[in-house]
Amino acid sequence: MATMHERSIVVFGGTGFLGRRVVWRLRKAGFFVRIASRHPDRGHRLFGFDDPQLRSIEANIHDERSIANVVADAYGVVNAVSLYVEHGSETFHSVHVEAAQRVADQARRAGVERLAHVSGIGSDAGSSSLYIRKRGEGELAVRAAFADAILIRPAVMFGADDSFLTAILKLLRQLPIYPMFGRGLTRLQPAYVEDVAEAIARAVDRKDVQAITFEFGGPRVYSYEALLRVVGHEANLKPMLVPVPFAAWRTLAWFAEMLPSPPVTRNQVELMQVDSVSSPEMPGFEDLGISPHSVEEILQEILQDH
């Protein structure tokens, strides 16, 4: 019979878009889960107080002692913390590199057997994009600190409460003319967030221990324009799509970032210039026995909710 240590997983960022789904999937697989976040009360609201196999704990990824306290006696750690807009001391470097390395280092010191680090498709330490570069540097830092770390690279994720498909749907309904990023040629392979969460849970539960990198993309690759047309079709809309040069988007984003909640950021503009497609040479959903859901399938659920 497995001990609590053998079935205890810490999820950093366990209240986020992906993290909270990872928590549920791990719980369903029989793990004891510690939800580590800056706001443990949010964890209580999301998951309740009455499940003895779930604990919501305050943790600060910028503090070694805080991390050490949370990962003590854990079998596994999942780092699902991410940052999309820099603000103050919360920078891509401090979160995706320094904090990621800190979590990996403390996990190794605590004798943790499994570490899964969530990054993203296209992460590259040599990229000219600050966001993509720091994601790549973070992967290198994690592997340097924890040699057998599992790297998780999802494509752009979608789900019922995402900031991707739901945002597109909202704008398609509101705008008679929809401004596209560039000519709409960027290639995307959106992955359903529930599929990614299930994949992470299965990856952590694998019996073999080895450094491995998974890339998770959905069942179909779209151009950005084709994706917009699919969303419009499913919602019975006929959008007029107009190309807008990336230079114009960067200027708009520069001004938008002065707002408390910018509708578009320069980081997002940069990301929309880079294809987000999984490599056929990399392990993916099929290696974990998962048949990923398509955008069209989940769009119907999203449309019903909205």
Stockholm file with secondary structure:
# STOCKHOLM 1.0

chainA/1-306         MATMHERSIVVFGGTGFLGRRVVWRLRKAGFFVRIASRHPDRGHRLFGFDDPQLRSIEANIHDERSIANVVADAYGVVNAVSLYVEHGSETFHSVHVEAAQRVADQARRAGVERLAHVSGIGSDAGSSSLYIRKRGEGELAVRAAFADAILIRPAVMFGADDSFLTAILKLLRQLPIYPMFGRGLTRLQPAYVEDVAEAIARAVDRKDVQAITFEFGGPRVYSYEALLRVVGHEANLKPMLVPVPFAAWRTLAWFAEMLPSPPVTRNQVELMQVDSVSSPEMPGFEDLGISPHSVEEILQEILQDH
#=GR chainA/1-306 SS CCCTGGGEEEEETTTSTTHHHHHHHHHHTTCEEEEEESCHHHHHHHHCSCCTTEEEEECCTTCHHHHHHHHTTCSEEEECCCCSSCBTTBCHIIIIIIIHHHHHHHHHHTTCSEEEEECCTTCCTTCSSHHHHHHHHHHHHHHHHSTTCEEEEECSEECTTCSSHHHHHHHHHHCSEEEEEBTSCCEECCEEHHHHHHHHHHHHTCSSCCCEEEEECCSCCEEHHHHHHHHHHHTTCCCEEEEECHHHHHHHHHHHTTSSSCSSCHHHHHHTTSCBCCCTTSCCGGGGTCCCCCHHHHHHHHHHHC
#=GC SS_cons         CCCTGGGEEEEETTTSTTHHHHHHHHHHTTCEEEEEESCHHHHHHHHCSCCTTEEEEECCTTCHHHHHHHHTTCSEEEECCCCSSCBTTBCHIIIIIIIHHHHHHHHHHTTCSEEEEECCTTCCTTCSSHHHHHHHHHHHHHHHHSTTCEEEEECSEECTTCSSHHHHHHHHHHCSEEEEEBTSCCEECCEEHHHHHHHHHHHHTCSSCCCEEEEECCSCCEEHHHHHHHHHHHTTCCCEEEEECHHHHHHHHHHHTTSSSCSSCHHHHHHTTSCBCCCTTSCCGGGGTCCCCCHHHHHHHHHHHC
//
